[in-house]
Amino acid sequence: MLLLKIEALPEGLTKTKDKIFATGSHGNNHSISEGTLLENENEKYLEAKNTKLLHPEHSPKGADIEDGYYQLITQMEYTPEGLTPVID
């Protein structure tokens, strides 16, 4: 998952109640401690404020995310079958 810092959030987003934004191949959640996840039909965004990125398998204490706005982009990889989402 790529967190791309952006200047402002687009209009028409819906706040989610969840703090989980992705689930890895082994069932490990990728989540945030604080902040707000938002989405529209095809995209996810994060409004970060005192936020940590949580991924218990790799970093039990979490990683600080600079305050601001981010678009959450699923990374893609090329396989002989075509482009597929990267799964950790």
N, C-alpha and C positions, 0 to 999 in steps of 0.2 A: 504494500500500500504506500503510495506516495502522498505526502502532505505538501501541497503546493500553496505557498502563502499568496494571498490575494489582497487587493486594496479594500474591497467591500463585498458583502454578500449580495447575490442577485435577488431580485424580488420574487415573490411567490413561493417561498420555501415554507415547509412545515417542520416544526420542532418535533423531534422524536422523544419518547419517554425513556428510551434505552440509552445506556452508556457504552454498549458494545457496537462496534462498527464493522467487525470482520471476525470470522472464525477460521482458524487454520486447519490444515489437513488432519491434525491429531486432536481436534476438538478444543484447542486452546483459544480462548477469546482474546481479541485485541480490543481494548477498551480505554476509556478516559476516566480520570478521577473526578474532574470538575469540568466546567464548560458545557457547551450545548451542541448536540448533533442536530443537523437540519438536513432536509432532503426535498427533492422534487421527483418527478417520475423516473429520471435516469441518473441523477447525480447526488452525491453526499457532500456535506460541508461541515466544518467545525468552527464554532466561535470559542476560541480558547481564552480563558482567564484563570490564572493560577492552576493550569492544567498539567497533568502528568499522563503520558502514554503508558498504559499498563499491558504487559505481556508476561505473565508469571513464569513461563518456561525459560525466558531469556533474561529477564530483568525484574526480579521480584520487587524492587523498590520503585520501579518506573523511571521514565525519562522525562525531564522537564520539556514542555513545549512553550515557546515564546508566545506571549499574549498576542492575539490577532485573529484574522480570518484565514481559513484554509479550505481548499477544495481537496477532497479525498479521492484519489484516482487509483483504481485497480491496475497494477502493472500487468502487462501482457508479455508472453514469450512465444517465440516461433517454434513450432514442432512440425514434423513432416505432415501432420494432419491439418495444420493451419495455426492461427493464433489462438492461444488459450490463456485464461487468467493465471497468473503466478499464484501458486499455493505453497505456503511454507510448511 
